[in-house]
Amino acid sequence: MSIAKLSPKFQLTVPSEIREALGAQPGDKILFHQKPNGEIVIRRIPRTTARELAGSLGRASGRNIEYVPLDEARRMTYDELSERRSKEFIQQKDRLADDGGDTK
């Protein structure tokens, strides 16, 4: 059993045996969860790297989403946005022409 004292700013130092049990390191995030019976559970939130997250959206959605390198994804996004803007411009020009407005 360990005891920690709250500072005037409501901060506390996690006792060493608890840090060791959690595997906590400086900079880690600690989760405090209160159960319906009032019990408090303390857990370390594991750090996740981008590589560990790769493909997680596909797994969560149940779909197979292939990896696209960032540069290629940017190019695809830029191309798609350019195409969409071009279509919007043509539609706007057509509406102005239909209304008898100036298309210049």
C-alpha positions in Angstrom: 0.0 0.0 0.0 1.3 3.5 -0.9 0.2 7.0 0.1 0.7 10.1 -1.9 0.0 13.7 -0.9 -1.8 16.2 -3.1 0.1 19.5 -3.7 -1.6 22.9 -3.5 -2.1 22.6 -7.3 -3.8 19.2 -6.8 -0.8 17.4 -8.3 0.6 14.2 -6.8 3.7 12.1 -7.2 3.0 8.5 -8.1 4.8 6.2 -5.7 7.7 4.2 -7.1 6.0 0.8 -6.6 2.9 2.0 -8.5 5.0 3.5 -11.3 6.9 0.2 -11.6 3.6 -1.8 -11.6 2.2 0.4 -14.3 5.5 0.5 -16.3 5.1 4.3 -16.3 7.8 6.6 -17.6 8.1 10.4 -17.6 5.7 11.8 -20.1 3.3 8.9 -20.0 -0.4 9.6 -19.6 -2.2 8.0 -16.6 -6.0 7.2 -16.8 -8.1 7.4 -13.6 -11.4 5.6 -13.9 -14.1 5.5 -11.3 -16.2 2.3 -11.2 -19.9 2.4 -10.3 -19.1 1.0 -6.9 -16.8 4.0 -6.2 -13.5 2.1 -6.7 -10.8 4.0 -8.6 -8.7 2.2 -11.2 -5.4 3.7 -12.4 -4.0 2.7 -15.7 -1.1 3.8 -17.9 -2.2 4.8 -21.4 0.3 3.1 -23.8 2.1 5.3 -26.2 1.3 4.5 -29.7 3.5 5.1 -32.7 2.3 6.0 -36.2 3.6 2.7 -37.4 1.4 0.9 -34.8 -1.6 2.9 -35.9 -1.1 2.1 -39.6 -4.1 0.4 -41.0 -6.2 0.8 -37.8 -9.0 2.7 -39.5 -9.4 -0.2 -42.0 -9.4 -2.8 -39.2 -12.0 -0.7 -37.2 -14.2 -0.4 -40.3 -13.9 -4.0 -41.3 -12.6 -3.0 -44.7 -9.2 -3.6 -46.2 -7.7 -0.2 -46.9 -4.3 -0.3 -48.6 -1.5 1.9 -47.4 -0.9 5.0 -49.5 2.4 6.9 -49.0 1.9 10.5 -47.8 3.2 12.2 -50.9 0.9 10.1 -53.1 -2.0 10.8 -50.8 -1.3 14.6 -51.1 -1.1 14.4 -54.8 -4.4 12.4 -55.0 -6.1 14.9 -52.7 -4.8 17.8 -54.8 -5.9 16.2 -58.1 -9.4 15.4 -56.6 -9.8 18.9 -55.3 -8.7 20.5 -58.6 -11.2 18.3 -60.5 -14.0 19.3 -58.1 -13.2 23.0 -58.3 -13.1 22.8 -62.1 -16.6 21.1 -62.2 -18.0 23.8 -59.8 -16.5 26.5 -62.0 -18.1 25.1 -65.1 -21.5 24.6 -63.4 -21.4 28.2 -62.1 -20.5 29.5 -65.6 -23.4 27.4 -67.1 -25.8 28.8 -64.5 -24.7 32.4 -65.3 -25.1 31.7 -69.1 -28.6 30.2 -68.5 -29.6 33.3 -66.5 -28.4 35.6 -69.2 -25.6 36.8 -66.9 -22.1 37.9 -68.0 -19.9 34.8 -68.3 -16.7 36.9 -68.5 
